Amino acid sequence: MGAAGRDFHNFNVFFRKRAEYEVVAFTASQIPGIEQRTYPPNLAGPLYSKGIQIVPEEQLPAVIKEKDVELVVLAYSDLSYEDVMHKASLVGANGPDFMLMGPKSTMLKAKVPVVSVCAVRTGAGKSTVSRTVSRILKEHGKKVIVVRHPMPYGDLETETLQRFATYDDMDKEQCTIEEREEYEPHIDQGNVVYAGADYEKILHAAEREADVILWDGGNNDLPFYKPDLHIVVADPHRAGNELSYYPGETNVRMADVVVINKVDSAPSESVRRVRENVQRLNPAAALIEAASTIHVDDPSLIKGKRVLVVEDGPTVTHGEMREAVGAIAAHSYGAHELVNPRPYAVGSIKRIYEKFPHIGFVLPAMGYGAKQIRELEQTIDKTPCDSVVLGTPIDIRRIMKVTKPAARVRYEMREVTKPGLEKFLSKFT
């Protein structure tokens, strides 16, 4: 059971060569449009000459019955404990065993040092921490190669191993908005980013270039590579989630360093609660508090204006945030009103609001394919507002037409407490 990433990795490193298992299907969830594909034979290996079917998770009971399934493996992330057990109960009611796989079975060992940046929840601010780690290591003369948690949402045959060093590389690979949001800031820093579907092949390629591999995690998943330093980012805007989301708590318990992010915008009581929870789960972990410093390129487009706020998609969908950095910037810079985009949403964007009713008066930047990008563009165009606040990690105007005046929000990590990350990275410098 997966979402086009962890599921493929667990298969590749544990099941692919084991003849005592027959993997009959992957089920797909969370990401629209990734089902009804086939995990191709060149990735599935010689035991699977026809590949392996990928079907919507809703079909799981039917697959169990049709294939006489004996074991179901949960292999995706950012699920509440309640959701995990609902899935376990569904599986149990249909007969099979239910399995969660741990690091010993799924982590690969690199020949060079690995620094991992993971999180308690989607949208905690991993990217700003990853960029800070990269900057510190590069200032000490280290060649940093970023390996990003997988997002193989297109043609799996061509996405086995991907290397991104320029914007042209992203265009060539027809990257989704979500992929661009993760790769582009690293490319802007001069970093090379690897991603794809086969992380053993990716590891061998990255090792040839790197002094240090930076594992840039996705959602709240665990690293695919065994880290020499494991940094975990916690979000006090969702205090308590470190005790109630899978596998975020595992990350906290494994962490060498926990960064409590966004302390400048979260209530002090929430920051205190996260700190106490982390200390209880992992008293050996070092704690760093950090702010997410916001910069707006044209504040005049916000002050006193009726604005449409466009936010990072995963943060406000399965990350369950009502709003994110774009809305924080809009409030901070004196917007008159955040316009509700729901009445103007088109196609799949409208369905996103139906699936995630918790979302506030913001527009998730969903763009998992050309059709959805067009629908996002149409939704922005139809929404009556004075200007648009772009809270996305990339400037979406590079890949779509935004006819309204737009202010772009950027944000970076600022360490509030000392010692900071440099102390813990010193053993690699």
BELPESUL-V278984 format. One record per run of one state. SS is the DSSP state (A for helix, B for strand, O for the rest). FROM is the first residue (numbers start at 1). TO is the last residue. Records with the same first field share a line. If there is no record, write none. Layout:
SS: FROM-TO  FROM-TO
This chain:
O: 1-1  3-5  16-25  29-36  40-40  45-51  68-70  75-78  94-96  101-102  107-107  109-112  120-125  140-143  149-160  165-166  173-176  189-191  197-198  210-211  217-224  226-228  239-240  244-244  247-247  255-256  262-267  282-285  297-298  302-305  317-324  333-336  339-341  345-347  356-362  366-369  383-386  391-395  399-405  416-420  429-429
B: 2-2  26-28  37-39  52-56  71-74  79-80  97-100  108-108  113-119  144-148  161-164  192-196  212-216  225-225  229-235  245-246  257-261  286-296  306-312  337-338  363-365  387-390  406-415
A: 6-15  41-44  57-67  81-93  103-106  126-139  167-172  177-188  199-209  236-238  241-243  248-254  268-281  299-301  313-316  325-332  342-344  348-355  370-382  396-398  421-428
